[in-house]
Amino acid sequence: MSPETAAPAPAGPSNPYIRLLATPGARAFTAGNLLARLPMGMFSVSAVIMIAGAHGSYALAGAVTATGLAATAVVAPWTARLVDRYGQARIAVPATALAVLGSLTLVLCVHHDAPVWTLFAAYAATATTPNTGGMSRARWAHLHRGDPAALHTANSFEQAADELCFMLGPVLAASLCGALFPEAGTLTGAILLMTGVLVFAAQRATEPPVTPGTRGPSPLRTPGMAALLAVFLATGAVFGSMEVVSIAHAGGAILALQAGGSCVAGLLYGSLRPAPRVGRRLLLCLTGMTALMSLPLLATATTGSLPVLAGCLLLAGAATAPTMVTGMTLVQRLTPQAQLNEGMTLAVTALLGGVAVGSAVGGWAVEHAGTVGGYAAPMCAAALALAVAAAGTRRA
């Protein structure tokens, strides 16, 4: 079946996810994409363990990974623009090969005690990694164009997959580095990424068609997009600050509860019939996220109990997936079809920038104001996202 004739499978099973995966070609590209997406939760953890173990400095390890994040923020939109212009398969495979080469170079530099500057250069080279989640969402948007309910389910499925990969990736990376050797996490991630992208790119029947000569100005100029990216930036600050404060207070394992709550909520959200006005839906989701982000703050301020905090993090995570699903749906509505990969990558870039800012703010807050003050940071970031959305996306 060609991209022009690919269509959703006829309605059959009552479960929307079964119907979604019954779309011709969907299972194949989903399997490849999940395989490629799992390393996204592995690389930074693996790099920190590997570099800190070799150089005895978590500061150096953090600086190297931060440099990679900054490089990705600059390069990723350009990679996505090439994907839109020339097609997913033609760009994703060589871009992934370059990123994998950067990861392998980092392993060699660490293993052979190369000068410190080579670590920064090697990790920055991984910035060509394509936005696999965005490419998958673009395929769903193409296959289910004109069917908002199916696209809502697809976006919810993709967000749940993101949460699952970022929940399992760090655990897998830490286990491999600890059980085998420090470079094992990075090497495994590189193999999974390259294999997954090759499988994904091979599914040409579901690839969105390229429309040469129809390219317009950057999606940044689309009315409402700048405000929406600011919402993603503030939402990323929620995630970044929550992560740092929780690790400082109770260790990294407790973050799995937040990711688990978000994964389950995303799947449940996708099974519901969406309200037609996406902008209003986003405001409701952000209101819920702001309210639920106050729970960890209340738990640490009133009880100090770790089990109570764990339950609050589980509940707090329940608002993040619906917010991200609705935000991505709005990005798809605002972005011209021929620039969909670029538009979604801009959203992810804003999110990553927010994570970096939130991590810095959360670290400062927990160090100077304690855990209670630290947990005020994600709640304030969520309130900021709500205020920006109320001011800038009300007409969507």
N, C-alpha and C positions, 0 to 999 in steps of 0.2 A: 504493500500500500504506500502510495506516495505521500509526501507532506501535505499536498493540496487536498487529498481525499481522506486523510486520517480523520476519524471521528469517534466520539465516545461510543462505547458499547451500549446496546439497547438496555433500557432499565430492566433489571431482573431481580437480583437479591435485594432485600430491604436494607442491608447494611451498606451505607454509602461508600465505605472504604473498599468493600469487595467489588462494588460497581466501578469504583475508580480504577482499581488495579486490573479490571477486566478490559480496560481500554486497550485496543491492539497495540502491542509493542511496549506498553507501560512497565510491565514487570522487568523486562530486559534492561531498559535504561535506568529504572529505579535501582536494580541490583548493582549495576556499575557505579551509579552515582553514590550510593551508600558506601560502597567499598572505597571510593575516592574521598568521601567526606569524613570518614572515621579518622584519618591522620590529622585533620584540622585540630582535633583536640589532643593530639599526641606531640606535635612538633615542639611547641614552646616548652612543655614540661620536660621532654627528652633533652632539649638543648640546655635547659637550666641544670639538670642533673649531670649531664655530660661535661659542661664547661666548669661548673662549680667543683665537680670531682677532680678535674684535671688541674685547675688553677687555684682551688681553695677560696674562691671569691664569688659569693652570690651577687654582689654588686656588679661585677663584670658580667655574669650570666644575665642579670636583669637588663643591663645596658645593651648587650648584644641582641636580646629578644625585642627590646623596645625599638632598636634601630630597624630590625626587620619589620616591625609593625608600621613604623613610619614610612619605610620604603613601599610597603604594600599599599598604604593609603594613597601614595602618589601614583604607583604603577597600575593598580587594579582597574581604575576606570578606563585607562588607555587600552588595557588588555580586553576589557568588555566591549569597548568601542570597535576593536578589530573583530571580535566575535560577531557582533551585529553586522559588520560590513562584509565579512568574508565567510561566515558560517562557523558553527561550533566545532565541527571536526577539524577543519583546516587550521584553526588557531589554537584550540585547547590542547591538542597533542604536542606540538612543538613548544608551547608555553609551559606545559607541565614538564617536558623533558629538560628545559632550562632550569626550572625550579628544583627538580630532582638532582640535577648536576650540582646546583648550589648546596643542597643538603649533603651530598656525598663529599663535596669539597670541604664542608664544615667538619665532617667526621674525620677526614684525613688531616686537616689542620689541627684539630684537637689531639688526635692520636699521636701525631708526630711533633707536638709542641711547637707549632709554627708561631710567628709573631702575632701579638694580640690583634693588630689591625686586620689580619687576614680573617679572623673570626667575624668581624663586623662586615667585611666585604662578602664573605661566603653566605652569611645569613641574609644579607640584603638581596643577594641574587635569587633567593627563593620567592621574591615579591611577584614574579611572573605567574605564580600559581593561579589558575583561573578560578572564578567564583562558581564552583560546581553546583552549589545550592541554587544560585541564580539561574544557571543554565537549565537546571531541572524545572524550576518554576516557569521559565520561559517556554519549555515544552508543554507543560500543562496548560499554560495560557493559550498556546496555539491549538492544542487538541480540543480544548473546551471553550473556545471563543464563543461568545453568545450564550453561555450557560453559567450564570453567576453562582448557582448552588454547587455545581460540580467543581468550579474553580475555588470556591470557599473551602470545600472539603480537601482539595489538592493542596492549597496553601497551609491548611491545618496539618495535613500529613507531613508536609515538608518541614514545618516548624517543629513538630514532634520528633522528626528524624534528626534535626539539628540538636535538639536537647539530648536525645539519646546518644548521639555521637560525642557531644561535649561532656556527657556524663561518663561514658565508657572509655573514651580516648585517653584521658589522663591516668586512669587506673591501669589500662593496658600498658601505657608507656612506662609508668613507674615500676610495674611488675617485670617488664622485660629488662629494663635497665638494672634492676636489683637482682633478678634471678640469673641473668646471663652476663652481660658486660655493659658498661655505660653507653656505648654507641648503639646498642641493640634497638632501642626505641626509635631513633632517627632512621636507622637502616630499614626497619620494618615499615615505618610510616612511608618512606620513599617508595618501597616496593608496592605497598597497597595503593598509594596515590597513582602511580604510573599505570598499574594494572586496571584500576577502577576507571580511569579516564579513557584508556584504550577500549574497554568494554562499552563504556557510555558512548564514546564517539562512533563506535561501530554500528550503533542503532540509527541508521540514516533515515529510516521511514518516519520516525517521529521528530526529526530535527526541524525546527522552524525554518521556513524558506527565507533566503536572503532576497531583499528587494533593492537592487542596485539603483542608484540615481535618485532615491527618494529621501535621502538623509537630510534632516533639517538641523536647526541649531541644537545646542546641547540641551538635554532634559532639565538642566539647572534653570533654564529660562522659562520653563513651563510654569504658568501661574499656579501658585500653591506649593510647588516642589521645594523651594527654599525653606518654607516654614515646616514642611514635612521632614526634611532632612535635619532641621533643628530639633524636631521631636525625637528622631532617631538618635541624635547626638546626646540629648538629655537622657533618653532611655538607656543608652550604652553606659552613661555615668551611673545609673542605678545598678547595672550589673557589675561594673568594675568596683564600685565602692563596697557593695554587698560582699563581693568575693574577698577583698582584702580584709575587711573587718571581721568576717566570719573565720577566715584562716587564722588571723591574729588571736581571736578569742577561743576558738574551739578546734582548729585544725581543718585541713582541706576536705576530709571525708564528709563532714556535715553538709557541704555544698551539694552533694549528690541528692539530698532531700529536696532542695530547691529545684534542681533540674528535673527530678522525678515528678514533683508536683506540676511543673510546667508541661512536661511531656504528657501526663494524663489529662491535664486541662486542655491541652491543644487538641488531643484526639476527641474529647467530649465536645469541644467547641465546634469541631469540624462536622460532627454528626447533627448539629442543629441547623435549622433553616435561617440563613442570615437576614437581618433587616436590610432593606434596600439602600438606605442612606449610610454610606460607609463612613463619612465624616462624623456623623452622630454616634455611630458605633465605636469609632476610635475614642471619642470623648468619654463614653461610658466605660470602655476598657481602661483608659488612663485614670479615670476616677477610682475604679476598683483597685488598680495597681497602687495608687497613692494611699488608699485606705489600708490595704493589706501590708504595704511596706512599713506601716506604723507598728505592726505586731511584734517584729523582733525588737524594736526599740522599747515597747511596753514590757516585753518579757524580761529584757536585761535590766530595765529600770525598776521593776517591781519584784521579780522573783529571783533572778540570777540563776535559775535552774536550767541546766543544759537540756534535759528532755523537753521542757516547755519551749525553749528556744528552737529545738529541732522541729517540734510541731508547728511553730510559727513560721519557720523557714519553708516548711512544706506547703503551708497555706499561702505564704507570700509568693511562692513560685507559681501558684495557680493563676495568677493574673498576667504573667509575663508572656506566655504563649498566645493567648487571645489578643493581647496588644500587638505583638509582632505580626500575627496573621493578618489582622485588620490593617496595620500599617503597610504591609507588603501588598495587600489588595489595593490600597489607595495608590501606591506607587504604580501598580499595573494600570490603574485607571488613568493616571495623569500622564504616563509616559507613552509616546507614540510607539506603535507595535514594532517598527523597524529599529528602535533604540532600546528595546526592553531590557537586554542584558546590561547595558550601560546604566540605565535608570536604577535597576535593582542593585548593581554593584556600588553605585553612589550611596544608596541607603546603607549597605553593609559597611562601606568605608566610614560613613558618619557614625555608625554604631561602634565600630572599632575605635574611632577617635574618642568617642564618649567613654568607652571602656578604659582607655589610657588615662583620660582626665579623671574619671571616677576613681581609678586605682590610686592615683596620686593624692586626690582629696581625701579618700577614705583612709589611706595610710597616715596622712598628716593628722586627721581627726582622731583616729584611734590612739595615736601616739601622744597627742596633746590634750585630748578630752576624754580618753578612756573609751570603753566599749559602748557605753550609753551614747556619748557624743558621736562615736563612729557610726552607729546605726541611725543617727539622725541624717547622715549624708544621703543614703539611698532614698529615704522618704522625701527629702527636700528636692532631690533630682527628679523624682516622679512627679512632684507637685509642679516643678518647672516645666516638665514635658506637657503636663495637662494645661498649664497656662498658655504655652506656645501654641498648642493644638487649638485651644479655644479661640485664640486671636487670629490664627492663620489658616485654619482648614475648615472653618465652619460651613463653607458653601459646598464642600465636596459631597 
